[in-house]
Amino acid sequence: MSLKLARSLEVVEGADRGRTWPLTRRETILGRGDEAHIKLSDGVCSRRHCKITVNGDSVRLLDLHSTNGTWLNQKRVEQAEVATGDLIRIGQTELRLVTREELEEGQAGEFSQLKAKVAQAGNLGRRMRGMGFNSKVALVIFGLALAAWLLTGWSLISGQGKALDDEAKRRGAVLALALASGNREALRLGEEMLIDVNAVAKEDGVVEALVQDRAGRILAPVSRLHQVPGDERGGRALAAEKLLVQEIADGEYDIAMPIRAFDPAAGAFTKVGTARIVFRLAEARGLMLDAWLTALISLLLLLALAGGALYVVVGLVNRPLLKLKDECEAVLKGDQEQVRPPRGFKGLEELGEEMNRLLAKLSQATPVPAPRPPAPPAREQAPRPAGPDSVDQGLRVLGRLVQDGVLILDGANQVRLANQAFAQAMGLQPAALAGRHLLDVVEDKSLLAGVLALMAQAKTQPGRPLKAPAQLSDGRHIGLALHLEMAPDGEPGRVVVVFQGLSGGAPKEAS
């Protein structure tokens, strides 16, 4: 199986966002005109804006004297080499060069069913990752299934070996009888030229077929004509008065059948010769194939049952966990106010109610430091905002359920809460981020610009969740989701920012 590089252009911004065009030509023209190979719905680009040339491993971009120019990674170019992941902007459309490996032409159809199975396996893998499973769990389950097959199937394998030996003897005896019956009349008449062993010698498992007369001379095959075997095994075969099976080696047998013909003078059947078959089990391909198929089918059935049990366990246990995770993400993004835990799982219900209490405490906490109020009467107790203990507890819950980075700010853009995923991407411990300003914790300028732009947009429509793509300085693309809540005095209150697809190195201690 060989692979080839397949390149395509993916629209990441503009009127055609989401569309993908494969680069199957040597030269591809982009523009809004009918003569363009890739026709864009962008009124700002020229009719023939630019051309992309693919030559082996090289991809080049050439501007075709367009009105607004062609840009590669935010730099205007006349012509330039394009690498995988580079961004091409023409007019108001931004495209990314994508490269992937594909099967050579003619092989894709052969593996279409395999691709479907891989897609199903990927779906099962997604469920396992969401549940916290890893490859060791699957290995343990299938290892147990294999051990059970070996324990229960050993007797089957042993019995199959004995059955093969018995079948070899039976088949050899039938062939020896056929060889004796076919040559009886020729031996009675003494017609040596009529004796034939070729038909029997071609059967599966037959190593040698012989016909001997009463004196022990070989009459067929012609290559051994009139030879007299002098070995002990040949002597026993010649003296046998009934079917004789002698084991030569493991799985190999010498089977002798006396040949009798009616003698009118004596008025009885007399022995006129011997038919011999040397039969080897290893040469009987049909028998060996049946044995291997039986063992293989039993193994596959057991593995299929183990896989089905694994899928059922993952599906039953994982579904409510994924639902709770989605509920938590929806609350953090501002799409809903409370977590709706799945019913029927007491532990998950308690976890969901605990999260709702923590979120309620966080929403009640004062976003901006205020003068300390006078002490209440002894009989009353002032409401207490969420403290470090509640924040730590909330982080533990969020760290288990939310895989995207989450950052919660107050009205002064200071960090109130950050989960493990965001802290890991920043290279810090979550506790080291609390109380720091947004400008101190988001050091990537491109990412910070995206967050500030989304915050400015959110101030004009508070309470409404906003989403936008963002790009890091190293070229990676992530998604931003932001929800802004206004304080009672009309000033910005809590800000929840979700960084979708953000990842980084291991956490380190804050300096």
C-alpha positions in Angstrom: 0.0 0.0 0.0 1.5 3.3 -1.1 0.6 6.9 -0.2 0.6 10.2 -2.0 0.4 13.8 -0.9 -3.1 15.4 -1.4 -3.2 19.2 -1.1 -6.3 21.4 -0.8 -7.3 25.0 0.0 -9.6 25.5 3.0 -11.4 28.8 3.4 -11.0 30.0 7.0 -12.4 33.5 6.6 -14.7 35.2 4.1 -17.9 34.5 2.2 -17.0 31.0 1.3 -15.9 30.0 4.9 -15.9 26.3 5.5 -15.5 25.3 1.8 -12.5 23.2 0.6 -11.1 22.8 -2.9 -8.6 20.1 -3.8 -5.6 21.1 -5.8 -5.7 18.4 -8.4 -4.3 20.5 -11.3 -0.7 21.5 -12.0 -1.9 25.2 -12.2 -5.0 26.4 -10.4 -6.3 30.0 -10.9 -8.3 31.7 -8.1 -10.7 34.6 -8.6 -14.3 35.6 -8.9 -14.5 35.2 -12.7 -16.0 32.3 -14.6 -12.5 31.5 -16.1 -11.1 30.8 -12.6 -10.7 27.1 -11.6 -11.6 28.1 -8.0 -14.4 30.7 -8.2 -14.8 32.7 -5.0 -17.9 34.6 -3.8 -15.8 37.6 -2.9 -16.5 40.8 -4.7 -13.3 42.4 -3.6 -10.9 39.9 -5.3 -10.1 40.2 -9.0 -11.6 38.0 -11.8 -8.2 36.3 -12.2 -6.6 37.1 -8.9 -3.7 34.7 -8.4 -2.4 31.3 -9.5 -1.1 28.3 -7.5 1.3 25.9 -9.2 2.0 22.4 -7.8 5.2 20.7 -8.9 6.1 17.6 -6.9 6.7 18.7 -3.3 6.8 22.4 -4.3 3.7 24.7 -4.1 4.2 28.3 -5.5 1.8 31.3 -5.3 1.9 33.9 -8.2 -0.1 37.1 -8.2 -1.9 37.8 -11.5 -1.7 41.6 -11.4 -4.7 41.8 -9.0 -6.2 45.1 -7.9 -5.8 44.6 -4.1 -2.8 42.3 -4.2 -2.1 38.8 -2.9 -1.0 38.2 0.7 0.9 35.3 2.2 1.0 35.1 6.1 0.1 38.9 6.3 2.8 39.9 3.8 2.1 41.1 0.3 3.9 39.0 -2.3 4.2 38.8 -6.1 5.3 35.2 -6.0 6.4 33.0 -3.1 6.7 29.4 -2.0 3.8 28.1 0.1 4.1 25.6 2.9 1.5 23.5 4.6 -0.6 25.6 7.1 0.3 28.9 5.4 -2.5 31.5 5.1 -3.3 33.1 1.7 -5.4 36.3 1.7 -7.1 37.6 -1.5 -9.6 40.3 -1.1 -11.6 39.5 2.1 -11.0 35.8 1.8 -8.4 33.9 3.7 -7.4 30.4 2.7 -5.1 27.8 4.3 -3.0 25.2 2.5 -3.8 21.7 3.9 -1.7 18.6 3.0 -2.6 15.1 3.9 -1.7 11.6 2.8 -4.0 9.5 0.7 -3.9 6.1 -1.0 -2.8 5.9 -4.6 -5.5 5.8 -7.2 -7.1 2.4 -7.5 -6.4 1.4 -3.9 -9.0 3.6 -2.1 -11.9 1.5 -3.2 -10.1 -1.6 -1.9 -9.9 -0.1 1.6 -13.3 1.6 1.8 -14.8 -0.9 4.2 -11.6 -0.6 6.4 -12.1 3.1 6.5 -15.6 2.7 7.8 -14.5 0.4 10.5 -11.7 2.8 11.5 -14.3 5.6 11.7 -16.4 3.4 14.1 -13.3 2.7 16.1 -12.5 6.4 16.3 -16.0 7.0 17.6 -15.5 4.4 20.3 -12.1 5.9 21.1 -13.7 9.3 21.6 -16.2 7.8 24.1 -13.3 6.1 25.9 -11.3 9.3 26.1 -14.2 11.3 27.4 -14.8 8.7 30.1 -11.1 8.7 31.2 -10.3 5.2 29.6 -6.9 4.5 28.0 -5.5 1.8 26.0 -4.6 -0.3 29.1 -8.3 -0.9 29.8 -9.0 -2.3 26.3 -5.8 -4.4 26.5 -6.9 -5.9 29.9 -10.4 -6.8 28.5 -9.1 -8.3 25.3 -6.3 -10.0 27.2 -8.8 -11.7 29.5 -10.8 -12.8 26.4 -7.6 -14.3 24.9 -6.8 -16.1 28.1 -10.3 -17.5 28.3 -10.0 -18.7 24.7 -6.7 -20.5 25.5 -8.1 -22.1 28.6 -11.3 -23.3 27.0 -9.9 -23.9 23.6 -7.0 -26.0 24.5 -9.1 -29.1 24.8 -10.7 -28.2 21.4 -7.3 -27.8 19.8 -6.1 -31.1 21.3 -9.2 -32.9 20.2 -8.9 -31.4 16.8 -5.4 -32.8 16.4 -6.6 -36.3 17.3 -9.5 -36.0 14.9 -7.1 -35.0 12.1 -5.0 -38.1 12.8 -8.1 -40.3 12.6 -9.2 -38.6 9.4 -5.8 -39.1 7.9 -6.0 -42.8 8.6 -9.5 -43.1 7.3 -8.8 -41.2 4.1 -5.6 -43.2 3.5 -7.5 -46.5 3.9 -10.2 -45.4 1.5 -7.5 -44.5 -1.1 -5.7 -47.8 -0.6 -9.0 -49.7 -1.1 -9.7 -47.7 -4.3 -6.1 -48.5 -5.5 -6.7 -52.2 -4.8 -10.1 -52.3 -6.5 -8.9 -50.5 -9.6 -6.0 -53.0 -10.2 -7.5 -56.3 -9.1 -8.5 -57.6 -12.5 -5.1 -56.6 -14.1 -3.2 -58.5 -11.4 -5.5 -61.6 -11.8 -4.8 -61.6 -15.6 -1.1 -60.8 -15.1 -1.4 -57.7 -17.3 1.4 -55.5 -15.8 0.9 -52.7 -18.4 -2.7 -52.1 -17.2 -1.8 -51.4 -13.6 -2.1 -47.6 -12.8 -1.5 -45.6 -9.7 -1.5 -42.0 -11.1 -5.1 -41.2 -10.3 -4.7 -42.1 -6.6 -1.2 -40.5 -6.4 -2.7 -37.0 -7.2 -5.0 -37.0 -4.2 -4.3 -34.5 -1.3 -2.0 -36.0 1.3 -0.7 -38.9 -0.8 3.1 -39.0 -0.8 3.5 -42.3 -2.7 1.2 -45.0 -4.2 2.5 -48.6 -4.9 1.1 -51.8 -6.3 3.1 -55.0 -5.6 2.6 -58.6 -6.8 2.6 -61.7 -4.5 6.4 -61.9 -4.8 6.8 -58.3 -3.6 7.9 -56.8 -6.9 6.6 -53.3 -7.6 4.4 -53.2 -10.7 3.5 -49.5 -10.5 4.7 -46.8 -10.6 6.8 -47.4 -13.7 9.8 -45.5 -12.2 10.2 -48.3 -9.6 9.2 -51.2 -11.8 10.2 -54.7 -10.5 12.0 -53.2 -7.4 11.6 -55.3 -4.3 11.6 -53.2 -1.1 13.7 -55.0 1.5 12.9 -52.9 4.6 11.0 -54.4 7.6 8.0 -52.1 7.1 7.7 -53.3 3.5 7.9 -56.9 4.6 5.0 -56.4 7.1 2.9 -54.7 4.5 3.5 -57.5 2.0 2.6 -60.2 4.6 -0.6 -58.4 5.7 -3.8 -60.3 5.2 -6.0 -57.3 6.1 -5.8 -53.6 6.2 -2.5 -52.6 8.0 -1.7 -49.0 9.2 1.9 -48.4 10.1 3.0 -44.9 11.6 6.2 -43.7 9.9 6.4 -40.4 11.8 4.1 -37.9 13.5 1.2 -37.4 11.0 2.6 -39.8 8.4 1.3 -43.3 7.7 2.1 -46.4 5.5 -1.3 -48.0 4.7 -1.4 -51.5 3.1 -4.4 -53.2 1.6 -4.2 -56.9 0.3 -5.6 -57.3 -3.2 -7.7 -60.5 -3.6 -9.1 -62.0 -6.8 -11.3 -65.1 -7.4 -9.5 -68.2 -8.6 -11.8 -70.6 -10.5 -9.5 -73.5 -10.1 -9.4 -73.1 -6.3 -13.0 -72.0 -6.1 -12.0 -69.2 -3.7 -10.5 -65.7 -3.5 -6.7 -65.7 -3.3 -4.2 -62.9 -2.7 -2.7 -61.6 -5.9 -0.9 -58.5 -4.6 -0.8 -55.6 -2.2 -1.8 -51.9 -2.6 0.2 -49.4 -0.5 -0.4 -45.7 0.3 2.1 -43.4 2.1 -0.2 -40.7 3.5 1.1 -37.5 5.1 -1.2 -35.2 7.1 0.8 -32.1 6.3 0.1 -32.6 2.6 -3.7 -32.7 3.2 -4.2 -29.0 2.8 -8.0 -29.3 3.1 -7.8 -31.0 6.5 -5.3 -28.5 7.9 -7.3 -25.5 6.6 -10.4 -26.8 8.3 -8.5 -27.1 11.6 -7.1 -23.6 11.4 -10.5 -22.1 10.4 -12.2 -23.7 13.4 -9.6 -22.3 15.8 -9.7 -18.9 14.1 -13.4 -18.6 14.0 -13.7 -19.5 17.7 -11.1 -16.8 18.6 -12.8 -14.2 16.5 -16.2 -14.9 18.0 -14.8 -14.5 21.5 -13.0 -11.3 20.7 -16.1 -9.9 19.1 -18.1 -10.7 22.3 -15.4 -9.0 24.4 -15.5 -6.0 22.1 -19.3 -5.9 22.3 -19.1 -6.0 26.1 -16.6 -3.2 26.1 -18.8 -1.1 23.9 -21.8 -1.6 26.1 -19.9 -0.8 29.2 -18.4 2.4 27.7 -21.8 3.4 26.3 -23.8 2.9 29.5 -21.2 4.5 31.8 -19.8 7.2 29.5 -23.1 8.7 28.3 -24.1 10.4 31.5 -20.5 11.7 32.1 -20.4 13.3 28.7 -23.8 14.8 29.3 -22.6 16.4 32.6 -19.5 17.7 30.9 -21.5 19.3 28.1 -23.8 20.9 30.7 -20.8 22.3 32.5 -19.4 23.8 29.4 -22.7 25.3 28.4 -23.0 27.1 31.8 -19.4 28.4 31.6 -20.1 29.7 28.0 -23.3 31.4 29.2 -25.6 29.3 27.1 -27.6 28.3 30.2 -27.7 29.3 33.9 -27.5 25.9 35.7 -26.2 22.4 35.2 -28.9 19.8 34.6 -27.2 16.6 36.0 -28.3 13.2 34.4 -30.9 11.4 36.4 -30.5 7.8 37.7 -26.9 8.3 38.8 -26.8 9.5 42.4 -23.1 10.4 42.4 -23.5 12.5 39.2 -26.6 14.2 40.6 -24.8 15.2 43.7 -21.9 16.4 41.7 -24.2 18.5 39.5 -25.9 20.1 42.5 -22.6 20.9 44.1 -21.5 22.6 40.9 -24.7 24.7 40.8 -24.0 25.8 44.4 -20.5 26.8 43.5 -21.5 28.7 40.4 -24.2 30.5 42.5 -21.6 31.5 45.0 -19.2 32.7 42.3 -22.0 34.8 40.7 -22.8 36.4 44.1 -19.2 37.3 44.9 -18.4 41.1 44.7 -16.5 41.7 41.4 -14.7 44.9 42.6 -13.2 45.4 46.0 -15.5 47.6 48.1 -15.2 49.2 51.6 -15.7 46.8 54.4 -19.4 47.0 55.6 -20.1 47.4 59.3 -20.3 44.3 61.4 -23.9 42.8 61.4 -25.7 42.1 64.7 -24.6 39.0 66.5 -27.8 37.2 65.7 -27.2 37.6 62.0 -24.4 36.5 59.8 -23.4 38.4 56.7 -23.4 36.6 53.4 -20.0 35.3 52.6 -18.6 35.4 49.0 -16.9 32.4 47.6 -13.5 32.0 49.2 -10.4 30.1 48.4 -11.9 26.8 49.6 -14.8 27.2 47.2 -12.6 28.2 44.3 -10.3 25.2 44.9 -13.3 22.9 45.1 -14.7 24.4 41.9 -11.4 23.9 40.1 -11.3 20.3 41.1 -14.8 19.8 39.6 -14.0 21.8 36.4 -10.6 20.1 36.0 -12.4 16.7 35.7 -15.1 17.7 33.3 -13.9 20.6 31.1 -11.1 19.8 28.7 -10.9 23.4 27.2 -9.2 26.2 28.9 -11.5 28.3 31.1 -10.7 31.8 32.5 -13.1 33.8 34.8 -12.3 37.5 35.3 -13.8 40.2 37.4 -14.8 43.7 36.3 -11.2 44.9 36.6 -9.9 42.1 34.3 -8.3 40.3 37.2 -8.4 36.5 37.4 -10.9 35.0 39.8 -10.8 31.4 38.6 -8.8 29.4 36.1 -9.0 25.7 35.4 -6.2 23.2 35.0 -6.4 23.2 31.2 -5.8 27.0 30.9 -3.1 27.0 33.6 -1.2 24.2 31.8 -1.3 26.1 28.5 0.2 29.1 30.3 2.8 26.9 32.0 1.7 27.8 35.5 -0.2 26.3 38.5 -3.9 27.4 38.7 -3.3 28.9 42.2 -0.6 31.2 40.7 -3.1 32.8 38.3 -5.6 34.0 40.9 -5.6 37.8 41.3 -3.3 38.5 38.4 -4.3 40.8 35.6 -5.4 39.5 32.1 -2.4 41.2 30.5 -0.1 39.2 32.8 -1.5 35.8 32.2 -2.1 35.9 28.4 1.3 36.7 27.1 0.6 35.7 23.4 -0.1 39.0 21.7 -2.3 37.6 18.9 -4.4 35.6 21.4 -4.7 38.6 23.7 -5.8 40.9 20.9 -8.6 38.4 20.1 -9.8 38.3 23.7 -9.8 42.1 24.0 -11.6 42.5 20.7 -14.3 40.0 21.8 -14.6 41.8 25.2 -15.1 45.1 23.5 -17.9 43.6 21.4 -19.5 42.0 24.5 -19.8 45.3 26.2 -22.3 46.5 23.6 -24.4 43.4 24.1 -23.8 42.0 27.6 -25.4 38.8 28.7 -25.2 37.3 25.2 -22.5 34.6 24.5 -20.1 35.5 21.7 -17.8 33.2 19.7 -14.9 34.0 17.3 -11.9 32.2 15.9 -8.4 33.3 17.1 -4.9 32.7 16.0 -1.8 32.3 18.1 1.6 33.9 17.2 2.9 30.4 16.3 0.2 30.0 13.6 -2.1 27.7 15.6 -5.9 28.3 15.4 -8.2 28.0 18.4 -11.8 29.1 19.2 -12.9 31.8 21.7 -16.2 31.8 23.5 -16.9 34.8 25.8 -19.8 35.7 28.2 -20.0 39.0 30.0 -22.3 39.8 32.9 -22.9 43.4 34.0 -22.8 44.4 37.7 -25.9 46.1 39.2 -24.2 49.5 38.8 -23.9 49.1 35.1 -20.2 48.3 35.2 -18.7 45.1 33.7 -19.0 42.3 36.1 -18.0 38.6 35.7 -16.3 37.6 32.4 -16.1 34.0 31.4 -13.7 33.1 28.5 -13.4 29.6 27.1 -10.3 28.8 25.0 -11.3 25.9 22.7 -8.4 23.8 21.5 -5.8 25.6 23.7 -2.9 23.3 24.9 0.5 23.8 26.3 3.4 22.3 28.3 3.5 21.0 31.9 2.7 23.5 34.7 5.5 25.2 36.5 5.8 27.2 39.6 5.2 30.9 39.3 8.3 33.0 39.6 
